[in-house]
Amino acid sequence: GQLQLLAEINGGTAPTTLTLTMVARTSVTTAIADDCIGIGNQDGITLVGAGMLAIINGTTNFEYRLNGAAGVSLAVAKDTNPHKFEFVITISGVTCDIKIDDVVRASAVALTEDTWPRGFRAHMVTGTTDWILQALGFKYT
């Protein structure tokens, strides 16, 4: 499968983590639950549904939503400044740490199998909160 191929590319060692890094900002701080950046196991639908992990503008802070559940605060006040958002996925346990500006804000978030990126993007449902991606990258370690 995919991990076997990655091990072959990586000199025989299977990776243990996948880190997705996005430098992004929003143009407004309005609380909108469906406008987000994130990862998912599906393409072409909202990132706040089943099989998805997204960062949104909450009422006061940035929040994460998993599988369409209510937002959970990441304890960082939302603003329009660029931030470094990271999803650090542990492959064997299928968990994810969420970092904002190099600080872990959510630890060991339990993911649904295969949620780790088949797709990642900024998503605007209403068009009123513009997530602006300034950089995007991922690495296996």
Secondary structure by P-SEA (a helix, b strand, c coil): caaaaaaaaaccccccbbbbbbbccccccccccccccccccccccccccccccccccccccbbbbccccccccccccccccbbbbbbbbbccccbbbbbcccccccccccccccccccbbbbbbccccccccccccccccc
